[in-house]
Amino acid sequence: MFVYILYSDKLSRYYVGQTTNFKKRLERHNLGIVKSTKGGLPWRLVLKLKVDTRSEALLLEKRIKKRGIKRFLDNYLGV
């Protein structure tokens, strides 16, 4: 499982999600198949974190969203 953070230059926004197949999921985002991200094409990967279980992925995704994606990134990357 992976928790990932994407960024859209077009929207100047971040997106966080989780998946088992990151390559396929990123492709779906950038083809406009995912309703919540189709307005921000293209999306680029900012961070991808591997976790062991789906429950861990869901908890991490929730924690990132609650903290704020930009704030989480600043803390995680030590900015």
Long-range contacts (C-beta under 8 A, 24 or more apart in sequence): 1-50, 1-51, 1-52, 1-53, 1-54, 1-56, 1-57, 2-48, 2-49, 2-50, 2-51, 2-57, 3-48, 3-49, 3-51, 3-57, 3-60, 3-61, 3-64, 4-45, 4-47, 4-48, 4-49, 5-45, 5-46, 5-47, 5-48, 5-64, 5-69, 5-72, 5-73, 6-37, 6-43, 6-44, 6-45, 6-46, 7-43, 7-44, 7-46, 8-37, 8-40, 8-41, 8-42, 8-43, 8-44, 9-44, 10-39, 10-40, 10-41, 10-42, 11-39, 11-40, 13-40, 14-46, 14-69, 14-70, 14-73, 15-40, 15-43, 15-69, 16-61, 16-64, 16-65, 16-69, 17-61, 18-54, 18-57, 18-58, 18-60, 18-61, 20-54, 22-48, 46-73, 47-73, 47-76, 47-77
